[in-house]
């Protein structure tokens, strides 16, 4: 082997020079890769569509705290009775002026058209939106109403399309949004997810959600179902779905939190009113509810932060001021009952899409049920049917007739017996189901009384029962609310007339009163 003048083998020297060159090149490459990495990270923040996201993302990386769970609150102190008492019907005195029921022409909201996809553009048949489980819904014998021809409207194919209570809806999803993932499965993973989604072109998606919300007249619960369904179409992993929903709710202005319990993501919604049977956490003296854990086992201790996304302070509100504008899936129902030995019938149509929406509800405060409307068409048909029997009667007779209708048109069964859980019904649901219990009937009777007779009425809640009371000048059992006398009218006490309370509640002070809003 040839040697240099110092006696070193030339091959080794050449190799040494080559090694040095490789080392310098590797250092240069690594430095370049590191600079690319830093530039990518910096650009991700620069790409944020909202300057508030940088500040919020930095906040998410700060130390989180551990919060203690409050177990879901029960609505009743004691279980409702499985059987109800009956009394012997005694014909009441006819008092008051003769009644002529006036039915105001309803202000109809144009129904959402059935929106369909062009067949050639649809890869697979869209599935009906999955709704939260309703345990053992009883079947109702239905007679199909005459087919109503609804104008079909084609909608351009979107990235995701699905049927939402009868209407096809579609949304475009930014490509880079789909790359977001909850990794690592700890606090850092939430900040990483936020970083990717906040740097995507998410604004069009948020605007599309707002448009559908407006077109379908969705309340907060409707928006909750819609956003969660979108997230389920974007991600397969439940943690990623929850984080996308959380991000969207922030952008929609809701006060929400997200935290980690048992290495999984949990979303919390701030609500001013109680949501029963739902785990909650107190953050800055405000109640935040884990809605996805409604009527389930608890969450446990949760690690989370305690600061709203900038300007997102809206409380979650389960009230239904106006019914959703869903496609009219019309079905017919016939209710029969007896009063003073004579049989009567009430026929009406209901919208199954509205029933399904209401069935998905968590257990809200009782104002939500007493103040919710019945669909215009359904109420108008019921009012026309009752008007045939009420016109010309004295006021007391007419009101007792409606009370008897609610007492006898349905079988009595508690919610745990019927659904396996406590489930107050909206008035429209009570009309749909064959069975109901005390608060369901109280809600329906209160609605009919205020609409038909324009009288003040309150819900009366005891530790294991609910009734109503009406502000009318009749004798009998009564309660005082805001210095006003209300006469007991119990839609669950079979054969009772206005002024008759169940014997076991005659001397009991109610737990609460629910004031019903009169139109």
SEMIMI-566010 format. One record per residue (C-alpha): x, y, z; residue in three letters. Coordinates in nm, 4 decimals. Example, Ala and Ser with C-alpha at 12.3 -4.5 7.8 and 13.67 -1.06 7.14 Angstrom:
SEMIMI-566010
SITE       c1       c2       c3 guvex
SITE   1.2300  -0.4500   0.7800   ALA
SITE   1.3670  -0.1060   0.7140   SER
//
This chain:
SEMIMI-566010
SITE       c1       c2       c3 guvex
SITE   0.0000   0.0000   0.0000   UNK
SITE   0.1366   0.3438  -0.0900   UNK
SITE   0.2228   0.5738   0.1966   UNK
SITE   0.2514   0.9476   0.2224   UNK
SITE   0.5528   1.1310   0.3377   UNK
SITE   0.4539   1.0868   0.7013   UNK
SITE   0.4229   0.7123   0.6530   UNK
SITE   0.0442   0.7142   0.6716   UNK
SITE  -0.1499   0.4907   0.4388   UNK
SITE  -0.3111   0.7126   0.1721   UNK
SITE  -0.6358   0.5117   0.1739   UNK
SITE  -0.6949   0.5914   0.5380   UNK
SITE  -0.6247   0.9582   0.4834   UNK
SITE  -0.8567   0.9709   0.1895   UNK
SITE  -1.1224   0.7917   0.3924   UNK
SITE  -1.0712   1.0361   0.6768   UNK
SITE  -1.1253   1.3296   0.4440   UNK
SITE  -1.4327   1.1567   0.3011   UNK
SITE  -1.5669   1.0909   0.6528   UNK
SITE  -1.5211   1.4536   0.7447   UNK
SITE  -1.7073   1.5541   0.4329   UNK
SITE  -1.9924   1.3159   0.5205   UNK
SITE  -2.0057   1.4514   0.8748   UNK
SITE  -2.0212   1.8113   0.7551   UNK
SITE  -2.2923   1.7192   0.5039   UNK
SITE  -2.4924   1.5363   0.7704   UNK
SITE  -2.4690   1.8336   1.0046   UNK
SITE  -2.5827   2.0609   0.7235   UNK
SITE  -2.8716   1.8299   0.6387   UNK
SITE  -2.9781   1.8014   1.0019   UNK
SITE  -2.9561   2.1755   1.0450   UNK
SITE  -3.1667   2.2197   0.7342   UNK
SITE  -3.4226   1.9669   0.8568   UNK
SITE  -3.4391   2.1383   1.1916   UNK
SITE  -3.4861   2.4763   1.0247   UNK
SITE  -3.7618   2.3249   0.8083   UNK
SITE  -3.9245   2.1878   1.1240   UNK
SITE  -3.9064   2.5254   1.2978   UNK
SITE  -4.0366   2.7001   0.9885   UNK
SITE  -4.3280   2.4528   0.9651   UNK
SITE  -4.4179   2.5088   1.3282   UNK
SITE  -4.3955   2.8848   1.2925   UNK
SITE  -4.5992   2.8794   0.9726   UNK
SITE  -4.8707   2.6741   1.1401   UNK
SITE  -4.9219   2.9586   1.3846   UNK
SITE  -4.8981   3.2177   1.1105   UNK
SITE  -5.1634   3.0269   0.9172   UNK
SITE  -5.4200   3.0621   1.1943   UNK
SITE  -5.7322   3.2167   1.0466   UNK
SITE  -5.8077   3.3965   1.3713   UNK
SITE  -5.5473   3.5821   1.5747   UNK
SITE  -5.7262   3.4715   1.8938   UNK
SITE  -5.6181   3.1130   1.8225   UNK
SITE  -5.2498   3.1773   1.8896   UNK
SITE  -5.3206   3.3125   2.2361   UNK
SITE  -5.5655   3.0331   2.3125   UNK
SITE  -5.3320   2.7594   2.1899   UNK
SITE  -5.0577   2.8930   2.4157   UNK
SITE  -5.3039   2.8933   2.7046   UNK
SITE  -5.3923   2.5271   2.6379   UNK
SITE  -5.0268   2.4356   2.6976   UNK
SITE  -5.0248   2.5792   3.0490   UNK
SITE  -5.0700   2.3656   3.3580   UNK
SITE  -5.4194   2.2180   3.3868   UNK
SITE  -5.5961   2.1412   3.7118   UNK
SITE  -5.7864   1.8426   3.8411   UNK
SITE  -6.1585   1.8923   3.9063   UNK
SITE  -6.3973   1.6803   4.1081   UNK
SITE  -6.7083   1.5379   3.9439   UNK
SITE  -7.0583   1.6067   4.0755   UNK
SITE  -7.2846   1.3089   4.0176   UNK
SITE  -7.5915   1.3753   3.8057   UNK
SITE  -7.8802   1.5214   4.0048   UNK
SITE  -8.2149   1.3383   4.0235   UNK
SITE  -8.5381   1.5261   3.9557   UNK
SITE  -8.7391   1.3497   4.2254   UNK
SITE  -8.6430   1.2700   4.5833   UNK
SITE  -8.8463   0.9498   4.5761   UNK
SITE  -8.9628   0.7194   4.2946   UNK
SITE  -9.2995   0.8000   4.1456   UNK
SITE  -9.5784   0.5542   4.2352   UNK
SITE  -9.6156   0.2595   3.9963   UNK
SITE  -9.9924   0.2700   4.0317   UNK
SITE -10.2236   0.5676   4.0689   UNK
SITE -10.5388   0.6086   4.2725   UNK
SITE -10.8858   0.6547   4.1281   UNK
SITE -11.1770   0.8413   4.2754   UNK
SITE -11.5472   0.8191   4.2089   UNK
SITE -11.6550   1.0772   3.9556   UNK
SITE -11.8920   1.3358   4.0994   UNK
SITE -12.0461   1.5726   3.8498   UNK
SITE -11.9243   1.9226   3.9374   UNK
SITE -12.1361   2.2359   3.9413   UNK
SITE -12.1542   2.4238   3.6133   UNK
SITE -12.0023   2.7654   3.6684   UNK
SITE -11.8823   3.0514   3.4571   UNK
SITE -11.9773   3.1869   3.1156   UNK
SITE -12.0491   2.9690   2.8154   UNK
SITE -11.7380   2.8887   2.6175   UNK
SITE -11.6729   2.9400   2.2468   UNK
SITE -11.3254   2.8145   2.1596   UNK
SITE -11.1352   3.0477   1.9317   UNK
SITE -10.8618   2.8980   1.7190   UNK
SITE -10.6105   3.1512   1.5985   UNK
SITE -10.4821   3.0833   1.2489   UNK
SITE -10.1286   2.9587   1.3111   UNK
SITE  -9.8325   3.1356   1.1582   UNK
SITE  -9.6912   2.8537   0.9527   UNK
SITE  -9.3159   2.8259   0.9105   UNK
SITE  -9.2371   2.6993   0.5597   UNK
SITE  -9.1343   2.3382   0.5940   UNK
SITE  -8.7870   2.2316   0.4953   UNK
SITE  -8.7928   2.0704   0.1500   UNK
SITE  -8.6798   1.7134   0.1085   UNK
SITE  -8.3304   1.7619  -0.0280   UNK
SITE  -8.1910   1.4771  -0.2346   UNK
SITE  -7.8590   1.4051  -0.4010   UNK
SITE  -7.8342   1.3404  -0.7740   UNK
SITE  -7.8067   0.9612  -0.8005   UNK
SITE  -7.5007   0.9661  -1.0199   UNK
SITE  -7.3076   1.1683  -0.7650   UNK
SITE  -7.3768   0.9613  -0.4573   UNK
SITE  -7.1251   0.6871  -0.3845   UNK
SITE  -7.3416   0.5249  -0.1191   UNK
SITE  -7.6839   0.5756   0.0250   UNK
SITE  -7.6584   0.8199   0.3156   UNK
SITE  -7.7621   0.6861   0.6510   UNK
SITE  -8.0095   0.8483   0.8841   UNK
SITE  -7.8381   1.0481   1.1547   UNK
SITE  -7.7831   0.8358   1.4618   UNK
SITE  -7.9749   0.9674   1.7574   UNK
SITE  -7.9008   0.9116   2.1262   UNK
SITE  -8.0505   0.5871   2.2460   UNK
SITE  -8.4086   0.5838   2.3664   UNK
SITE  -8.4774   0.2722   2.5686   UNK
SITE  -8.7720   0.0536   2.4679   UNK
SITE  -8.9808   0.3048   2.2821   UNK
SITE  -9.3314   0.1599   2.2687   UNK
SITE  -9.4817   0.1034   1.9299   UNK
SITE  -9.7795   0.3131   1.8373   UNK
SITE -10.0472   0.2018   1.5994   UNK
SITE -10.0423   0.4536   1.3196   UNK
SITE -10.2568   0.5277   1.0221   UNK
SITE -10.0665   0.6866   0.7422   UNK
SITE -10.1919   1.0287   0.6469   UNK
SITE -10.2534   1.1054   0.2792   UNK
SITE  -9.9268   1.1403   0.0936   UNK
SITE  -9.8190   1.5026   0.0690   UNK
SITE  -9.6144   1.5907  -0.2368   UNK
SITE  -9.3086   1.7843  -0.1259   UNK
SITE  -9.0874   1.9634  -0.3704   UNK
SITE  -8.7504   1.7945  -0.3969   UNK
SITE  -8.4437   2.0096  -0.4217   UNK
SITE  -8.1076   1.8846  -0.5404   UNK
SITE  -7.8041   1.9965  -0.3453   UNK
SITE  -7.4484   1.9899  -0.4784   UNK
SITE  -7.2410   1.6956  -0.3614   UNK
SITE  -7.0349   1.7843  -0.0549   UNK
SITE  -6.7447   1.6118   0.1207   UNK
SITE  -6.9905   1.4633   0.3679   UNK
SITE  -7.3661   1.4200   0.3245   UNK
SITE  -7.6227   1.2681   0.5574   UNK
SITE  -7.9926   1.2772   0.6384   UNK
SITE  -8.0752   1.4933   0.9398   UNK
SITE  -8.4341   1.4416   1.0542   UNK
SITE  -8.5598   1.4082   0.6987   UNK
SITE  -8.3406   1.6652   0.5215   UNK
SITE  -8.0228   1.5895   0.3311   UNK
SITE  -7.7454   1.8160   0.4544   UNK
SITE  -7.3916   1.8461   0.3251   UNK
SITE  -7.0670   2.0064   0.4372   UNK
SITE  -6.7223   2.0611   0.2896   UNK
SITE  -6.4347   1.9546   0.5140   UNK
SITE  -6.0883   2.1151   0.4773   UNK
SITE  -5.8393   1.8474   0.3750   UNK
SITE  -5.5774   1.9315   0.6357   UNK
SITE  -5.8457   1.9248   0.9081   UNK
SITE  -5.8655   1.5486   0.8661   UNK
SITE  -5.4963   1.5142   0.9574   UNK
SITE  -5.5571   1.6374   1.3119   UNK
SITE  -5.5259   1.3724   1.5802   UNK
SITE  -5.5252   1.3473   1.9571   UNK
SITE  -5.1601   1.2580   2.0024   UNK
SITE  -4.9997   1.2088   2.2438   UNK
SITE  -5.3004   1.1043   2.4545   UNK
SITE  -5.2508   1.3776   2.7115   UNK
SITE  -5.2801   1.7543   2.7426   UNK
SITE  -5.0187   1.8129   2.4733   UNK
SITE  -5.2285   1.6103   2.2277   UNK
SITE  -5.5216   1.8502   2.2661   UNK
SITE  -5.2996   2.1507   2.1880   UNK
SITE  -5.1600   1.9622   1.8867   UNK
SITE  -5.5109   1.8882   1.7587   UNK
SITE  -5.6143   2.2505   1.8035   UNK
SITE  -5.3014   2.3675   1.6195   UNK
SITE  -5.3837   2.1646   1.3070   UNK
SITE  -5.7563   2.2445   1.2967   UNK
SITE  -5.7084   2.6149   1.3723   UNK
SITE  -5.4667   2.6438   1.0779   UNK
SITE  -5.7152   2.4802   0.8384   UNK
SITE  -5.9725   2.6603   0.6248   UNK
SITE  -6.2455   2.5907   0.8802   UNK
SITE  -6.4452   2.9122   0.8345   UNK
SITE  -6.6526   2.7801   0.5440   UNK
SITE  -6.7510   2.4768   0.7518   UNK
SITE  -6.8597   2.6959   1.0447   UNK
SITE  -7.0615   2.9173   0.8094   UNK
SITE  -7.2289   2.6130   0.6534   UNK
SITE  -7.3299   2.4949   1.0003   UNK
SITE  -7.4769   2.8369   1.0774   UNK
SITE  -7.6715   2.8276   0.7516   UNK
SITE  -7.8229   2.4848   0.8254   UNK
SITE  -7.8980   2.5978   1.1807   UNK
SITE  -8.0947   2.8918   1.0451   UNK
SITE  -8.2731   2.6995   0.7700   UNK
SITE  -8.3832   2.4198   1.0042   UNK
SITE  -8.4604   2.6501   1.2988   UNK
SITE  -8.2319   2.4528   1.5287   UNK
SITE  -8.2069   2.5329   1.8981   UNK
SITE  -7.8910   2.4553   2.0955   UNK
SITE  -7.9756   2.0857   2.1251   UNK
SITE  -8.0313   2.0642   1.7498   UNK
SITE  -7.6924   2.2287   1.6905   UNK
SITE  -7.5345   1.9855   1.9369   UNK
SITE  -7.6701   1.6858   1.7437   UNK
SITE  -7.5712   1.8354   1.4090   UNK
SITE  -7.2121   1.9191   1.5083   UNK
SITE  -7.1561   1.5782   1.6667   UNK
SITE  -7.2889   1.4053   1.3554   UNK
SITE  -7.0504   1.6063   1.1361   UNK
SITE  -6.7589   1.5098   1.3611   UNK
SITE  -6.8562   1.1426   1.3406   UNK
SITE  -6.8402   1.1631   0.9604   UNK
SITE  -6.4940   1.3245   0.9665   UNK
SITE  -6.3210   1.1031   1.2240   UNK
SITE  -6.3467   0.7386   1.3245   UNK
SITE  -6.1763   0.7885   1.6589   UNK
SITE  -6.4092   0.9103   1.9357   UNK
SITE  -6.1488   1.1387   2.0953   UNK
SITE  -6.0856   1.3116   1.7622   UNK
SITE  -6.4617   1.3490   1.7114   UNK
SITE  -6.4998   1.5113   2.0527   UNK
SITE  -6.2137   1.7527   1.9871   UNK
SITE  -6.3528   1.8602   1.6509   UNK
SITE  -6.6962   1.9226   1.8082   UNK
SITE  -6.5271   2.1221   2.0859   UNK
SITE  -6.3398   2.3334   1.8314   UNK
SITE  -6.6582   2.4059   1.6341   UNK
SITE  -6.8596   2.4938   1.9465   UNK
SITE  -6.5877   2.7425   2.0416   UNK
SITE  -6.6164   2.9015   1.6990   UNK
SITE  -6.9956   2.9122   1.7320   UNK
SITE  -6.9589   3.1145   2.0520   UNK
SITE  -7.0494   2.8533   2.3150   UNK
SITE  -6.8757   2.8348   2.6517   UNK
SITE  -6.7307   2.4842   2.6404   UNK
SITE  -6.4374   2.3059   2.7946   UNK
SITE  -6.2503   1.9937   2.7036   UNK
SITE  -6.0550   1.7793   2.9447   UNK
SITE  -5.8970   1.4406   2.9979   UNK
SITE  -6.0351   1.1615   3.2136   UNK
SITE  -5.8945   0.8086   3.1991   UNK
SITE  -5.6790   0.9087   2.8999   UNK
SITE  -5.9828   1.0057   2.6925   UNK
SITE  -6.1297   1.3396   2.5913   UNK
SITE  -6.4452   1.4716   2.7592   UNK
SITE  -6.6349   1.7831   2.6473   UNK
SITE  -6.8267   2.0058   2.8901   UNK
SITE  -7.1038   2.2576   2.8155   UNK
SITE  -7.1882   2.5472   3.0433   UNK
SITE  -7.5591   2.5612   3.1322   UNK
SITE  -7.7362   2.8063   3.3604   UNK
SITE  -8.0156   2.5549   3.4215   UNK
SITE  -7.9815   2.2085   3.5679   UNK
SITE  -7.9490   1.9109   3.3336   UNK
SITE  -8.0549   1.6068   3.5341   UNK
SITE  -7.8781   1.2682   3.5419   UNK
SITE  -7.5690   1.4265   3.3860   UNK
SITE  -7.2235   1.4544   3.5490   UNK
SITE  -7.1110   1.8129   3.6034   UNK
SITE  -6.8106   2.0158   3.7140   UNK
SITE  -6.7979   2.3559   3.8798   UNK
SITE  -6.5547   2.5953   3.7119   UNK
SITE  -6.5491   2.9555   3.8376   UNK
SITE  -6.8860   2.9026   4.0102   UNK
SITE  -7.0466   2.7879   3.6829   UNK
SITE  -7.1834   2.4424   3.6097   UNK
SITE  -7.0392   2.2552   3.3118   UNK
SITE  -7.2137   1.9342   3.2031   UNK
SITE  -7.0689   1.6270   3.0301   UNK
SITE  -7.3641   1.5766   2.7943   UNK
SITE  -7.2200   1.2644   2.6314   UNK
SITE  -7.2385   1.0947   2.9736   UNK
SITE  -7.6099   1.1608   3.0217   UNK
SITE  -7.7731   0.8706   3.2061   UNK
SITE  -7.4423   0.6803   3.2085   UNK
SITE  -7.1779   0.5967   3.4634   UNK
SITE  -6.9753   0.8911   3.5887   UNK
SITE  -6.6696   1.0502   3.4304   UNK
SITE  -6.4529   1.0670   3.7434   UNK
SITE  -6.1809   1.3222   3.8077   UNK
SITE  -6.1129   1.5459   3.5108   UNK
SITE  -5.8032   1.7450   3.4137   UNK
SITE  -5.9014   2.0610   3.2307   UNK
SITE  -5.8480   2.4354   3.1971   UNK
SITE  -6.0673   2.7186   3.3201   UNK
SITE  -6.0826   2.9913   3.0599   UNK
SITE  -6.3279   3.0584   2.7792   UNK
SITE  -6.2109   3.0768   2.4221   UNK
SITE  -6.2088   3.4547   2.3539   UNK
SITE  -6.5663   3.5902   2.3157   UNK
SITE  -6.7194   3.2409   2.3436   UNK
SITE  -6.9325   3.2748   2.6556   UNK
SITE  -7.2761   3.1540   2.5417   UNK
SITE  -7.4566   2.9215   2.7835   UNK
SITE  -7.6065   2.6008   2.6455   UNK
SITE  -7.9859   2.6366   2.6454   UNK
SITE  -8.2168   2.3361   2.6033   UNK
SITE  -8.5366   2.5410   2.5747   UNK
SITE  -8.7495   2.5112   2.2605   UNK
SITE  -8.8989   2.8492   2.1777   UNK
SITE  -8.9852   2.7495   1.8197   UNK
SITE  -8.9955   2.3927   1.6895   UNK
SITE  -8.7313   2.2847   1.4369   UNK
SITE  -8.8238   2.3230   1.0735   UNK
SITE  -8.7965   1.9530   0.9889   UNK
SITE  -8.9430   1.7710   0.6906   UNK
SITE  -9.3044   1.6754   0.7652   UNK
SITE  -9.3098   1.2981   0.8150   UNK
SITE  -9.6824   1.3022   0.8862   UNK
SITE  -9.8635   1.0200   1.0668   UNK
SITE -10.2194   0.9968   1.2000   UNK
SITE -10.3216   0.9249   1.5599   UNK
SITE -10.6576   0.8585   1.7191   UNK
SITE -10.7188   0.9038   2.0920   UNK
SITE -11.0361   0.7810   2.2607   UNK
SITE -11.1661   0.8530   2.6096   UNK
SITE -11.4845   0.8507   2.8146   UNK
SITE -11.6446   1.1365   3.0029   UNK
SITE -11.9655   1.1028   3.2016   UNK
SITE -12.0275   0.7615   3.0441   UNK
SITE -11.9971   0.8806   2.6842   UNK
SITE -11.7097   0.7988   2.4474   UNK
SITE -11.5253   1.0699   2.2548   UNK
SITE -11.2472   1.0673   1.9956   UNK
SITE -10.9716   1.3132   1.9074   UNK
SITE -10.7916   1.2696   1.5737   UNK
SITE -10.4762   1.4498   1.4654   UNK
SITE -10.1525   1.4200   1.2682   UNK
SITE  -9.8012   1.4426   1.4130   UNK
SITE  -9.4567   1.4836   1.2594   UNK
SITE  -9.2433   1.1776   1.3385   UNK
SITE  -8.9239   1.3790   1.2814   UNK
SITE  -9.0234   1.6122   1.5664   UNK
SITE  -9.0999   1.3132   1.7902   UNK
SITE  -8.7584   1.1590   1.7152   UNK
SITE  -8.5856   1.4880   1.7913   UNK
SITE  -8.7627   1.5226   2.1258   UNK
SITE  -8.6893   1.1588   2.2111   UNK
SITE  -8.3159   1.2319   2.1906   UNK
SITE  -8.3317   1.4972   2.4654   UNK
SITE  -8.1442   1.4733   2.7936   UNK
SITE  -8.3503   1.5472   3.1033   UNK
SITE  -8.3861   1.9246   3.1144   UNK
SITE  -8.5404   2.1541   3.3759   UNK
SITE  -8.9211   2.1544   3.3849   UNK
SITE  -8.9590   2.5044   3.2396   UNK
SITE  -8.8237   2.3583   2.9156   UNK
SITE  -9.1138   2.1114   2.8900   UNK
SITE  -9.3946   2.3406   3.0082   UNK
SITE  -9.2927   2.6238   2.7735   UNK
SITE  -9.2279   2.4173   2.4585   UNK
SITE  -9.4895   2.4459   2.1807   UNK
SITE  -9.6865   2.1775   2.0006   UNK
SITE  -9.6545   2.1853   1.6231   UNK
SITE  -9.9089   2.4260   1.4728   UNK
SITE -10.0816   2.1657   1.2564   UNK
SITE -10.1094   1.9159   1.5422   UNK
SITE -10.2486   2.1681   1.7909   UNK
SITE -10.4952   2.3132   1.5400   UNK
SITE -10.6377   1.9674   1.4630   UNK
SITE -10.6722   1.8830   1.8338   UNK
SITE -10.8334   2.2215   1.9066   UNK
SITE -11.0859   2.1715   1.6241   UNK
SITE -11.1714   1.8242   1.7586   UNK
SITE -11.2164   1.9510   2.1164   UNK
SITE -11.4096   2.2560   2.0021   UNK
SITE -11.6891   2.0256   1.8815   UNK
SITE -11.7400   1.9124   2.2405   UNK
SITE -11.6562   2.2325   2.4293   UNK
SITE -11.8510   2.5070   2.2536   UNK
SITE -12.1590   2.6042   2.4506   UNK
SITE -12.0426   2.4474   2.7784   UNK
SITE -11.9940   2.6481   3.0951   UNK
SITE -11.6297   2.7355   3.1630   UNK
SITE -11.5945   2.4878   3.4515   UNK
SITE -11.7496   2.2066   3.2463   UNK
SITE -11.5235   2.2755   2.9495   UNK
SITE -11.2076   2.2764   3.1636   UNK
SITE -11.3106   1.9562   3.3404   UNK
SITE -11.3778   1.7959   3.0018   UNK
SITE -11.0179   1.8688   2.8937   UNK
SITE -10.8920   1.7397   3.2301   UNK
SITE -11.0805   1.4140   3.1759   UNK
SITE -10.9376   1.3863   2.8232   UNK
SITE -10.5800   1.3951   2.9600   UNK
SITE -10.6667   1.1562   3.2453   UNK
SITE -10.8319   0.8885   3.0305   UNK
SITE -10.6758   0.9027   2.6811   UNK
SITE -10.3487   0.7413   2.7968   UNK
SITE -10.2441   0.4484   3.0130   UNK
SITE -10.0358   0.5268   3.3207   UNK
SITE  -9.6776   0.4004   3.3367   UNK
SITE  -9.3708   0.5504   3.5007   UNK
SITE  -9.0683   0.6444   3.2916   UNK
SITE  -8.8432   0.3699   3.4375   UNK
SITE  -9.1123   0.1151   3.3468   UNK
SITE  -9.1546   0.2507   2.9939   UNK
SITE  -8.8044   0.3727   2.9047   UNK
SITE  -8.5755   0.2274   3.1678   UNK
SITE  -8.4888   0.5802   3.2885   UNK
SITE  -8.6506   0.9045   3.3927   UNK
SITE  -8.7748   1.0808   3.0785   UNK
SITE  -9.0103   1.3777   3.1011   UNK
SITE  -9.2084   1.4236   2.7810   UNK
SITE  -9.2900   1.7307   2.5839   UNK
SITE  -9.6626   1.7799   2.5230   UNK
SITE  -9.6276   1.6557   2.1661   UNK
SITE  -9.4591   1.3365   2.2881   UNK
SITE  -9.7367   1.2681   2.5384   UNK
SITE  -9.9853   1.2805   2.2511   UNK
SITE  -9.7707   1.0335   2.0561   UNK
SITE  -9.7027   0.7699   2.3212   UNK
SITE  -9.9771   0.5396   2.4481   UNK
SITE  -9.8424   0.5577   2.8049   UNK
SITE  -9.7328   0.8457   3.0254   UNK
SITE  -9.6882   0.9447   3.3874   UNK
SITE  -9.7630   1.2474   3.6045   UNK
SITE  -9.5329   1.5206   3.4705   UNK
SITE  -9.6101   1.4259   3.1089   UNK
SITE  -9.9818   1.4759   3.1666   UNK
SITE  -9.9225   1.7936   3.3658   UNK
SITE  -9.7270   1.9406   3.0737   UNK
SITE  -9.9957   1.8475   2.8193   UNK
SITE -10.2865   1.9720   3.0327   UNK
SITE -10.1079   2.3002   3.1046   UNK
SITE -10.0492   2.3557   2.7330   UNK
SITE -10.4121   2.2880   2.6371   UNK
SITE -10.5466   2.5073   2.9172   UNK
SITE -10.3380   2.8095   2.8293   UNK
SITE -10.4051   2.7752   2.4549   UNK
SITE -10.7765   2.6933   2.4687   UNK
SITE -10.8836   2.9118   2.7617   UNK
SITE -10.5971   3.1623   2.8029   UNK
SITE -10.5806   3.1045   3.1801   UNK
SITE -10.2817   3.1157   3.4141   UNK
SITE -10.1618   2.7748   3.5245   UNK
SITE  -9.8709   2.6378   3.7279   UNK
SITE  -9.7008   2.3030   3.7575   UNK
SITE  -9.6889   2.1682   4.1133   UNK
SITE  -9.3980   1.9379   4.1935   UNK
SITE  -9.3925   1.7162   4.5007   UNK
SITE  -9.1093   1.4837   4.6044   UNK
SITE  -9.2606   1.1970   4.3986   UNK
SITE  -9.5450   1.3476   4.1950   UNK
SITE  -9.6457   1.6383   3.9718   UNK
SITE  -9.9854   1.8009   3.9158   UNK
SITE -10.1162   2.1388   3.7944   UNK
SITE -10.3260   2.4203   3.9390   UNK
SITE -10.5347   2.6802   3.7554   UNK
SITE -10.6030   3.0427   3.8488   UNK
SITE -10.9844   3.0354   3.8241   UNK
SITE -11.2613   3.1237   4.0764   UNK
SITE -11.3598   2.7705   4.1779   UNK
SITE -11.3725   2.6090   4.5215   UNK
SITE -11.1762   2.3073   4.6368   UNK
SITE -10.8139   2.2262   4.7122   UNK
SITE -10.5836   2.5103   4.6202   UNK
SITE -10.2312   2.6518   4.6540   UNK
SITE -10.1035   3.0069   4.6748   UNK
SITE  -9.8334   3.1182   4.4311   UNK
SITE  -9.7104   3.4801   4.4316   UNK
SITE -10.0112   3.5777   4.6462   UNK
SITE -10.2494   3.4316   4.3884   UNK
SITE -10.4878   3.1408   4.4455   UNK
SITE -10.4576   2.8446   4.2092   UNK
SITE -10.7063   2.5565   4.2201   UNK
SITE -10.5659   2.2030   4.1971   UNK
SITE -10.6287   2.0170   3.8703   UNK
SITE -10.4529   1.6786   3.8695   UNK
SITE -10.4357   1.5113   3.5250   UNK
SITE -10.3140   1.1872   3.6870   UNK
SITE -10.5847   1.1508   3.9537   UNK
SITE -10.8375   0.9464   3.7550   UNK
SITE -11.1986   1.0758   3.7642   UNK
SITE -11.1011   1.3776   3.9755   UNK
SITE -11.2382   1.7189   3.8776   UNK
SITE -11.0843   2.0617   3.9249   UNK
SITE -11.0455   2.1274   4.2976   UNK
SITE -10.9702   1.7667   4.3930   UNK
SITE -10.6198   1.6780   4.5083   UNK
SITE -10.4937   1.3246   4.5707   UNK
SITE -10.5557   1.2505   4.9425   UNK
SITE -10.1846   1.1981   5.0209   UNK
SITE -10.0964   1.5496   4.8939   UNK
SITE -10.3797   1.7518   5.0471   UNK
SITE -10.1676   1.8754   5.3382   UNK
SITE  -9.8255   1.8535   5.1726   UNK
SITE  -9.6349   2.1682   5.0812   UNK
SITE  -9.5045   2.1267   4.7220   UNK
SITE  -9.1300   2.1294   4.6584   UNK
SITE  -9.1550   2.3719   4.3681   UNK
SITE  -9.3923   2.5575   4.1386   UNK
SITE  -9.3359   2.5900   3.7653   UNK
SITE  -9.4934   2.9050   3.6257   UNK
SITE  -9.6263   2.8410   3.2754   UNK
SITE  -9.5885   3.1218   3.0242   UNK
SITE  -9.9170   3.2274   2.8668   UNK
SITE  -9.9124   3.3534   2.5078   UNK
//
